[in-house]
Amino acid sequence: MALDEFKLVPIPADGDSAVVAGPETRCRDEEGTIFCEWVAGMLDSPRIPKSQMFTSLGDGGGYATFVFSKGADGVNRLRRIEVRSNMDYLDGMLPPMTQKFGEPTVSTREVQNAYGATFESSTYLWRNEESTIELTTRCERVTLICLTYSHTELESLEAERERTRKGDPTTRL
């Protein structure tokens, strides 16, 4: 999907849509990569700045960031969708994804919080020729889950651009 098309997509409203004021798509450009979020204000607090909207996914959801970069045709295209959410939503997101995409490949590792307590982090991976979906528990913080959709071709193009921009790692030593 092209960035111009994305900006025209109606922003989904949850059950609390009656209290949301002025939903909009906001984008920022960071060195040619475009990051977009759905933001809104609250009707009962009009002076508070708009903040990122919660997006429902299955019986869970989270806060989505849409990442665009130039495709082979030079048009900014949706390369990745990143959703950050609370671990409490895992049971509402994982079963519908497994039902839709099949059994994932699962890997686990141990993570540690700032106090030294350890937890198991699991990564659920669905992959086909066009895209990858990755759901990781206890990402970034032990209370978070991260869901990422990546478009394979666009991710490869962006990785090549990054290598070109930074140069050969052996020459940077």
Contact map, one row per residue, 1 for C-alpha under 8 A:
11101100000000000000000000000000000000000000000000000000000000000000000000001100000000000000000000000000000000000000000000000000000000000000000000000000000000000000000000000
11111100000000000000000000000000000000000000000000000000000000000000000000111100000000000000000000000000000000000000000000000000000000000000000000000000000000000000000000000
11111110000000000000000000000000000000000000000000000000000000000001000000111100000000000000000000000000000000000000000000000000000000000000000000000000000000000000000000000
01111111000000000000000000000000000000000000000000000000000000000000000000000000000000000000000000000000000000000000000000000000000000000000000000000000000000000000000000000
11111111100000000000000000000000000000000000000000000000000000000000000000000000000000000000000000000000000000000000000000000000000000000000000000000000000000000000000000000
11111111100000000000000000000000000000000000000000000000000000000000000000000000000000000000000000000000000000000000000000000000000000000000000000000000000000000000000000000
00111111100000000000000010000000000000000000000000000000000000000000000000000000000000000000000000000000000000000000000000000000000000000000000000000000000000000000000000000
00011111110000000000000000000000000000000000000000000000000000000000000000000000000000000000000000000000000000000000000000000000000000000000000000000000000000000000000000000
00001111111000000000000000000000000000000000000000000000000000000000000000000000000000000000000000000000000000000000000000000000000000000000000000000000000000000000000000000
00000001111100000000000000000000000000000000000000000000000000000000000000000000000000000000000000000000000000000000000000000000000000000000000000000000000000000000000000000
00000000111110000000001110000000000001000000000000000000000000000000000000000000000000000000000000000000000000000000000000000000000000000000000000000000000000000000000000000
00000000011111000000000000000000000000000000000000000010000000000000000000000000000000000000000000000000000000000000000000000000000000000000000000000000000000000000000000000
00000000001111111000000000000000000000000000000000000000000000000000000000000000000000000000000000000000000000000000000000000000000000000000000000000000000000000000000000000
00000000000111111000000000000000000000000000000000000011000000000000000000000000000000000000000000000000000000000000000000000000000000000000000000000000000000000000000000000
00000000000011111100000000000000000000000000000000000000000000000000000000000000000000000000000000000000000000000000000000000000000000000000000000000000000000000000000000000
00000000000011111111000000000000000000000000000000000000000000000000000000000000000000000000000000000000000000000000000000000000000000000000000000000000000000000000000000000
00000000000011111111000000000000000000000000000000000000000000000000000000000000000000000000000000000000000000000000000000000000000000000000000000000000000000000000000000000
00000000000000111111000000000000000000000000000000000000000000000000000000000000000000000000000000000000000000000000000000000000000000000000000000000000000000000000000000000
00000000000000011111100000000000000000000111000000000000000000000000000000000000000000000000000000000000000000000000000000000000000000000000000000000000000000000000000000000
00000000000000011111111000000000000000011110000000000000000000000000000000000000000000000000000000000000000000000000000000000000000000000000000000000000000000000000000000000
00000000000000000011111000000000000000011110000000000000000000000000000000000000000000000000000000000000000000000000000000000000000000000000000000000000000000000000000000000
00000000000000000001111100000000000000011000000000000000000000000000000000000000000000000000000000000000000000000000000000000000000000000000000000000000000000000000000000000
00000000001000000001111110000000000001111000000000000000000000000000000000000000000000000000000000000000000000000000000000000000000000000000000000000000000000000000000000000
00000000001000000000011111000000000001110000000000000000000000000000000000000000000000000000000000000000000000000000000000000000000000000000000000000000000000000000000000000
00000010001000000000001111100000000111100000000000000000000000000000000000000000000000000000000000000000000000000000000000000000000000000000000000000000000000000000000000000
00000000000000000000000111110000000111100000000000000000000000000000000000000000000000000000000000000000000000000000000000000000000000000000000000000000000000000000000000000
00000000000000000000000011111000011110000000000000000000000000000000000000000000000000000000000000000000000000000000000000000000000000000000000000000000000000000000000000000
00000000000000000000000001111100011100000000000000000000000000000000000000000000000000000000000000000000000000000000000000000000000000000000000000000000000000000000000000000
00000000000000000000000000111111111000000000000000000000000000000000000000000000000000000000000000000000000000000000000000000000000000000000000000000000000000000000000000000
00000000000000000000000000011111111000000000000000000000000000000000000000000000000000000000000000000000000000000000000000000000000000000000000000000000000000000000000000000
00000000000000000000000000001111100000000000000000000000000000000000000000000000000000000000000000000000000000000000000000000000000000000000000000000000000000000000000000000
00000000000000000000000000001111110000000000000000000000000000000000110000000000000000000000000000000000000000000000000000000000000000000000000000000000000000000000000000000
00000000000000000000000000001111111000000000000000000000000000000011110000000000000000000000000000000000000000000000000000000000000000000000000000000000000000000000000000000
00000000000000000000000000111101111100000000000000000000000000000011100000000000000000000000000000000000000000000000000000000000000000000000000000000000000000000000000000000
00000000000000000000000000111100111110000000000000000000000000001111000000000000000000000000000000000000000000000000000000000000000000000000000000000000000000000000000000000
00000000000000000000000011110000011111000000000000000000000000001110000000000000000000000000000000000000000000000000000000000000000000000000000000000000000000000000000000000
00000000000000000000000011100000001111100000000000011000000000011100000000000000000000000000000000000000000000000000000000000000000000000000000000000000000000000000000000000
00000000001000000000001111000000000111110000000000011000000000011000000000000000000000000000000000000000000000000000000000000000000000000000000000000000000000000000000000000
00000000000000000000001111000000000011111000000001111000000000000000000000000000000000000000000000000000000000000000000000000000000000000000000000000000000000000000000000000
00000000000000000001111100000000000001111100000001111000000000000000000000000000000000000000000000000000000000000000000000000000000000000000000000000000000000000000000000000
00000000000000000001111000000000000000111110110111100000000000000000000000000000000000000000000000000000000000000000000000000000000000000000000000000000000000000000000000000
00000000000000000011100000000000000000011111110101000000000000000000000000000000000000000000000000000000000000000000000000000000000000000000000000000000000000000000000000000
00000000000000000011100000000000000000001111110000000000000000000000000000000000000000000000000000000000000000000000000000000000000000000000000000000000000000000000000000000
00000000000000000010000000000000000000000111110000000000000000000000000000000000000000000000000000000000000000000000000000000000000000000000000000000000000000000000000000000
00000000000000000000000000000000000000001111111100000000000000000000000000000000000000000000000000000000000000000000000000000000000000000000000000000000000000000000000000000
00000000000000000000000000000000000000001111111110000000000000000000000000000000000000000000000000000000000000000000000000000000000000000000000000000000000000000000000000000
00000000000000000000000000000000000000000000111110000000000000000000000000000000000000000000000000000000000000000000000000000000000000000000000000000000000000000000000000000
00000000000000000000000000000000000000001100111111000000000000000000000000000000000000000000000000000000000000000000000000000000000000000000000000000000000000000000000000000
00000000000000000000000000000000000000001000011111100000000000000000000000000000000000000000000000000000000000000000000000000000000000000000000000000000000000000000000000000
00000000000000000000000000000000000000111100000111110000000000000000000000000000000000000000000000000000000000000000000000000000000000000000000000000000000000000000000000000
00000000000000000000000000000000000000111000000011111000000000000000000000000000000000000000000000000000000000000000000000000000000000000000000000000000000000000000000000000
00000000000000000000000000000000000011110000000001111100000000100000000000000000000000000000000000000000000000000000000000000000000000000000000000000000000000000000000000000
00000000000000000000000000000000000011110000000000111110000000110000000000000000000000000000000000000000000000000000000000000000000000000000000000000000000000000000000000000
00000000000000000000000000000000000000000000000000011111000011110000000000000000000000000000000000000000000000000000000000000000000000000000000000000000000000000000000000000
00000000000101000000000000000000000000000000000000001111100011110000000000000000000000000000000000000000000000000000000000000000000000000000000000000000000000000000000000000
00000000000001000000000000000000000000000000000000000111111111000000000000000000000000000000000000000000000000000000000000000000000000000000000000000000000000000000000000000
00000000000000000000000000000000000000000000000000000011111111000000000000000000000000000000100000000000000000000000000000000000000000000000000000000000000000000000000000000
00000000000000000000000000000000000000000000000000000001111110000000000000000000000000000001100100000000000000000000000000000000000000000000000000000000000000000000000000000
00000000000000000000000000000000000000000000000000000001111110000000000000000000000000001011100000000000000000000000000000000000000000000000000000000000000000000000000000000
00000000000000000000000000000000000000000000000000000001111111000000000000000000000000001111100000000000000000000000000000000000000000000000000000000000000000000000000000000
00000000000000000000000000000000000000000000000000000111111111100000000000000000001010001000100000000000000000000000000000000000000000000000000000000000000000000000000000000
00000000000000000000000000000000000000000000000000000111100111110000000000000000001111000000000000000000000000000000000000000000000000000000000000000000000000000000000000000
00000000000000000000000000000000000000000000000000011110000011111000000000000000001110000000000000000000000000000000000000000000000000000000000000000000000000000000000000000
00000000000000000000000000000000000011000000000000001110000001111100000000000000111100000000000000000000000000000000000000000000000000000000000000000000000000000000000000000
00000000000000000000000000000000001111000000000000000000000000111110000000000000111000000000000000000000000000000000000000000000000000000000000000000000000000000000000000000
00000000000000000000000000000000001110000000000000000000000000011111000000000111110000000000000000000000000000000000000000000000000000000000000000000000000000000000000000000
00000000000000000000000000000000111100000000000000000000000000001111100000000111110000000000000000000000000000000000000000000000000000000000000000000000000000000000000000000
00100000000000000000000000000000111000000000000000000000000000000111110000011111000000000000000000000000000000000000000000000000000000000000000000000000000000000000000000000
00000000000000000000000000000001110000000000000000000000000000000011111000111110000000000000000000000000000000000000000000000000000000000000000000000000010001000000000000000
00000000000000000000000000000001100000000000000000000000000000000001111111111000000000000000000000000000000000000000000000000000000000000000000000000000010001000000000000000
00000000000000000000000000000000000000000000000000000000000000000000111111111000000000000000000000000000000000000000000000000000000000000000000000000000010010000000000000000
00000000000000000000000000000000000000000000000000000000000000000000011111100000000000000000000000000000000000000000000000000000000000000000000000000000000010000000000000000
00000000000000000000000000000000000000000000000000000000000000000000011111100000000000000000000000000000000000000000000000000000000000000000000000000000000000000000000000000
00000000000000000000000000000000000000000000000000000000000000000000011111110000000000000000000000000000000000000000000000000000000000000000000000000000000000000000000000000
01100000000000000000000000000000000000000000000000000000000000000000111111111000000000000000000000000000000000000000000000000000000000000000000000000000000000000000000000000
01100000000000000000000000000000000000000000000000000000000000000001111001111100000000000000000000000000000000000000000000000000000000000000000000000000000000000000000000000
11100000000000000000000000000000000000000000000000000000000000000001111000111110000000000000000000000000000000000000000000000000000000000000000000000000010000000000000000000
11100000000000000000000000000000000000000000000000000000000000000111100000011111100000000000000000000000000000000000000000000000000000000000000000000010000000000000000000000
00000000000000000000000000000000000000000000000000000000000000000111100000001111100000000000000000000000000000000000000000000000000000000000000000000110011000000000000000000
00000000000000000000000000000000000000000000000000000000000000000111000000000111110000000000000000000000000000000000000000000000000000000000000000011110001000000000000000000
00000000000000000000000000000000000000000000000000000000000000011110000000000111111000000000000000000000000000000000000000000000000000000000000000111100000000000000000000000
00000000000000000000000000000000000000000000000000000000000000011110000000000001111100000000000000000000000000000000000000000000000000000000000001111000000000000000000000000
00000000000000000000000000000000000000000000000000000000000011111000000000000000111110000000000000000000000000000000000000000000000000000000000001110000000000000000000000000
00000000000000000000000000000000000000000000000000000000000001110000000000000000011111000000000000000000000000000000000000000000000000000000000111100000000000000000000000000
00000000000000000000000000000000000000000000000000000000000011100000000000000000001111101000000000000000000000000000000000000000000000000000000111000000000000000000000000000
00000000000000000000000000000000000000000000000000000000000001000000000000000000000111111100000000000000000000000000000000000000000000000000001110000000000000000000000000000
00000000000000000000000000000000000000000000000000000000000000000000000000000000000011111100000000000000000000000000000000000000000000001100001110000000000000000000000000000
00000000000000000000000000000000000000000000000000000000000000000000000000000000000001111110000000000000000000000000000000000000000000000000000000000000000000000000000000000
00000000000000000000000000000000000000000000000000000000001110000000000000000000000011111111100000000000000000000000000000000000000000000000000000000000000000000000000000000
00000000000000000000000000000000000000000000000000000000000100000000000000000000000001111111110000000000000000000000000000000000000000000000000010000000000000000000000000000
00000000000000000000000000000000000000000000000000000000001100000000000000000000000000011111111000000000000000000000000000000000000000000000000000000000000000000000000000000
00000000000000000000000000000000000000000000000000000000011100000000000000000000000000001111111100000000000000000000000000000000000000000000000000000000000000000000000000000
00000000000000000000000000000000000000000000000000000000111110000000000000000000000000001111111110000000000000000000000000000000000000000000000000000000000000000000000000000
00000000000000000000000000000000000000000000000000000000000000000000000000000000000000000111111111000000000000000000000000000000000000000000000000000000000000000000000000000
00000000000000000000000000000000000000000000000000000000000000000000000000000000000000000011111111100000000000000000000000000000000000000000000000000000000000000000000000000
00000000000000000000000000000000000000000000000000000000010000000000000000000000000000000001111111110000000000000000000000000000000000000000000000000000000000000000000000000
00000000000000000000000000000000000000000000000000000000000000000000000000000000000000000000111111111100000000000000000000000000000000000000000000000000000000000000000000000
00000000000000000000000000000000000000000000000000000000000000000000000000000000000000000000011111111111000000000000000000000000000000000000000000000000000000000000000000000
00000000000000000000000000000000000000000000000000000000000000000000000000000000000000000000001111111110000000000000000000000000000000000000000000000000000000000000000000000
00000000000000000000000000000000000000000000000000000000000000000000000000000000000000000000000111111100000000000000000000000000000000000000000000000000000000000000000000000
00000000000000000000000000000000000000000000000000000000000000000000000000000000000000000000000011111111000000000000000000000100000000000000000000000000000000000000000000000
00000000000000000000000000000000000000000000000000000000000000000000000000000000000000000000000011111111000000000000000000000100000000000000000000000000000000000000000000000
00000000000000000000000000000000000000000000000000000000000000000000000000000000000000000000000001101111100000000000000000000100000000000000000000000000000000000000000000000
00000000000000000000000000000000000000000000000000000000000000000000000000000000000000000000000001001111110000000000000000011100000000000000000000000000000000000000000000000
00000000000000000000000000000000000000000000000000000000000000000000000000000000000000000000000000000011111000000000000000011100000000000000000000000000000000000000000000000
00000000000000000000000000000000000000000000000000000000000000000000000000000000000000000000000000000001111100000000000001111000000000000000000000000000000000000000000000000
00000000000000000000000000000000000000000000000000000000000000000000000000000000000000000000000000000000111110000000000001110000000000000000000000000000000000000000000000000
00000000000000000000000000000000000000000000000000000000000000000000000000000000000000000000000000000000011111000000000111100000000000000000000000000000000000000000000000000
00000000000000000000000000000000000000000000000000000000000000000000000000000000000000000000000000000000001111100000000111000000000000000000000000000000000000000000000000000
00000000000000000000000000000000000000000000000000000000000000000000000000000000000000000000000000000000000111110000011110000000000000000000000000000000000000000000000000000
00000000000000000000000000000000000000000000000000000000000000000000000000000000000000000000000000000000000011111000011110000000000000000100010000000000000000000000000000000
00000000000000000000000000000000000000000000000000000000000000000000000000000000000000000000000000000000000001111111111000000000000000000000010000000000000000000000000000000
00000000000000000000000000000000000000000000000000000000000000000000000000000000000000000000000000000000000000111111110000000000000000000000110000000000000000000000000000000
00000000000000000000000000000000000000000000000000000000000000000000000000000000000000000000000000000000000000011111100000000000000000000000000000000000000000000000000000000
00000000000000000000000000000000000000000000000000000000000000000000000000000000000000000000000000000000000000011111100000000000000000000000000000000000000000000000000000000
00000000000000000000000000000000000000000000000000000000000000000000000000000000000000000000000000000000000000011111110000000000000000000000000000000000000000000000000000000
00000000000000000000000000000000000000000000000000000000000000000000000000000000000000000000000000000000000000011111111000000000000000000000000000000000000000000000000000000
00000000000000000000000000000000000000000000000000000000000000000000000000000000000000000000000000000000000001111001111100000000000000000000000000000000000000000000000000000
00000000000000000000000000000000000000000000000000000000000000000000000000000000000000000000000000000000000001110000111110000000000000000000010000000000000000000000000000000
00000000000000000000000000000000000000000000000000000000000000000000000000000000000000000000000000000000000111100000011111000000000000000100000000000000000000000000000000000
00000000000000000000000000000000000000000000000000000000000000000000000000000000000000000000000000000000000111100000001111100000000000011110000000000000000000000000000000000
00000000000000000000000000000000000000000000000000000000000000000000000000000000000000000000000000000000011110000000000111110000000000011100000000000000000000000000000000000
00000000000000000000000000000000000000000000000000000000000000000000000000000000000000000000000000000000011100000000000011111000000001111000000000000000000000000000000000000
00000000000000000000000000000000000000000000000000000000000000000000000000000000000000000000000000000001111000000000000001111100000001110000000000000000000000000000000000000
00000000000000000000000000000000000000000000000000000000000000000000000000000000000000000000000000000001110000000000000000111110000111100000000000000000000000000000000000000
00000000000000000000000000000000000000000000000000000000000000000000000000000000000000000000000000001111100000000000000000011111000111000000000000000000000000000000000000000
00000000000000000000000000000000000000000000000000000000000000000000000000000000000000000000000000000000000000000000000000001111111110000000000000000000000000000000000000000
00000000000000000000000000000000000000000000000000000000000000000000000000000000000000000000000000000000000000000000000000000111111100000000000000000000000000000000000000000
00000000000000000000000000000000000000000000000000000000000000000000000000000000000000000000000000000000000000000000000000000011111000000000000000000001000000000000000000000
00000000000000000000000000000000000000000000000000000000000000000000000000000000000000000000000000000000000000000000000000000011111100000000000000000011100000000000000000000
00000000000000000000000000000000000000000000000000000000000000000000000000000000000000000000000000000000000000000000000000000011111110000000000000001111000000000000000000000
00000000000000000000000000000000000000000000000000000000000000000000000000000000000000000000000000000000000000000000000000001111011111000000000000011111000000000000000000000
00000000000000000000000000000000000000000000000000000000000000000000000000000000000000000000000000000000000000000000000000001110001111100000000000111100000000000000000000000
00000000000000000000000000000000000000000000000000000000000000000000000000000000000000000000000000000000000000000000000000111100000111110000000001111000000000000000000000000
00000000000000000000000000000000000000000000000000000000000000000000000000000000000000000000000000000000000000000000000000111000000011111000000011110000000000000000000000000
00000000000000000000000000000000000000000000000000000000000000000000000000000000000000000000000000000000000000000000000011110000000001111110000011100000000000000000000000000
00000000000000000000000000000000000000000000000000000000000000000000000000000000000000100000000000000000000000000000000011100000000000111110010111000000000000000000000000000
00000000000000000000000000000000000000000000000000000000000000000000000000000000000000100000000000000000000000100000000111000000000000011111111111000000000000000000000000000
00000000000000000000000000000000000000000000000000000000000000000000000000000000000000000000000000000000000000000000000010000000000000011111111111000000000000000000000000000
00000000000000000000000000000000000000000000000000000000000000000000000000000000000000000000000000000000000000000000000000000000000000000111110100000000000000000000000000000
00000000000000000000000000000000000000000000000000000000000000000000000000000000000000000000000000000000000000001000000000000000000000000111111100000000000000000000000000000
00000000000000000000000000000000000000000000000000000000000000000000000000000000000000000000000000000000000000111000001000000000000000001111111100000000000000000000000000000
00000000000000000000000000000000000000000000000000000000000000000000000000000000000001100000000000000000000000000000000000000000000000000110111110000000000000000000000000000
00000000000000000000000000000000000000000000000000000000000000000000000000000000000111100000000000000000000000000000000000000000000000001111111111000000000000000000000000000
00000000000000000000000000000000000000000000000000000000000000000000000000000000000111100100000000000000000000000000000000000000000000111110001111100000000000000000000000000
00000000000000000000000000000000000000000000000000000000000000000000000000000000011110000000000000000000000000000000000000000000000001111110000111110000000000000000000000000
00000000000000000000000000000000000000000000000000000000000000000000000000000000111100000000000000000000000000000000000000000000000011110000000011111000000000000000000000000
00000000000000000000000000000000000000000000000000000000000000000000000000000001111000000000000000000000000000000000000000000000000111100000000001111100000000000000000000000
00000000000000000000000000000000000000000000000000000000000000000000000000000001110000000000000000000000000000000000000000000000001111000000000000111110000000000000000000000
00000000000000000000000000000000000000000000000000000000000000000000000000000011100000000000000000000000000000000000000000000000001110000000000000011111001000000000000000000
00000000000000000000000000000000000000000000000000000000000000000000000000000111000000000000000000000000000000000000000000000000011100000000000000001111111000000000000000000
00000000000000000000000000000000000000000000000000000000000000000000000000000000000000000000000000000000000000000000000000000000111100000000000000000111111100000000000000000
00000000000000000000000000000000000000000000000000000000000000000000000000000000000000000000000000000000000000000000000000000000010000000000000000000011111110000000000000000
00000000000000000000000000000000000000000000000000000000000000000000111000001010000000000000000000000000000000000000000000000000000000000000000000000011111111000000000000000
00000000000000000000000000000000000000000000000000000000000000000000000000000011000000000000000000000000000000000000000000000000000000000000000000000111111111100000000000000
00000000000000000000000000000000000000000000000000000000000000000000000000000000000000000000000000000000000000000000000000000000000000000000000000000001111111110000000000000
00000000000000000000000000000000000000000000000000000000000000000000001100000000000000000000000000000000000000000000000000000000000000000000000000000000111111111000000000000
00000000000000000000000000000000000000000000000000000000000000000000110000000000000000000000000000000000000000000000000000000000000000000000000000000000011111111100000000000
00000000000000000000000000000000000000000000000000000000000000000000000000000000000000000000000000000000000000000000000000000000000000000000000000000000001111111110000000000
00000000000000000000000000000000000000000000000000000000000000000000000000000000000000000000000000000000000000000000000000000000000000000000000000000000000111111111000000000
00000000000000000000000000000000000000000000000000000000000000000000000000000000000000000000000000000000000000000000000000000000000000000000000000000000000011111111100000000
00000000000000000000000000000000000000000000000000000000000000000000000000000000000000000000000000000000000000000000000000000000000000000000000000000000000001111111110000000
00000000000000000000000000000000000000000000000000000000000000000000000000000000000000000000000000000000000000000000000000000000000000000000000000000000000000111111111100000
00000000000000000000000000000000000000000000000000000000000000000000000000000000000000000000000000000000000000000000000000000000000000000000000000000000000000011111111100000
00000000000000000000000000000000000000000000000000000000000000000000000000000000000000000000000000000000000000000000000000000000000000000000000000000000000000001111111000000
00000000000000000000000000000000000000000000000000000000000000000000000000000000000000000000000000000000000000000000000000000000000000000000000000000000000000000111111110000
00000000000000000000000000000000000000000000000000000000000000000000000000000000000000000000000000000000000000000000000000000000000000000000000000000000000000000011111110110
00000000000000000000000000000000000000000000000000000000000000000000000000000000000000000000000000000000000000000000000000000000000000000000000000000000000000000011011111110
00000000000000000000000000000000000000000000000000000000000000000000000000000000000000000000000000000000000000000000000000000000000000000000000000000000000000000000011111111
00000000000000000000000000000000000000000000000000000000000000000000000000000000000000000000000000000000000000000000000000000000000000000000000000000000000000000000000111111
00000000000000000000000000000000000000000000000000000000000000000000000000000000000000000000000000000000000000000000000000000000000000000000000000000000000000000000001111111
00000000000000000000000000000000000000000000000000000000000000000000000000000000000000000000000000000000000000000000000000000000000000000000000000000000000000000000001111111
00000000000000000000000000000000000000000000000000000000000000000000000000000000000000000000000000000000000000000000000000000000000000000000000000000000000000000000000011111
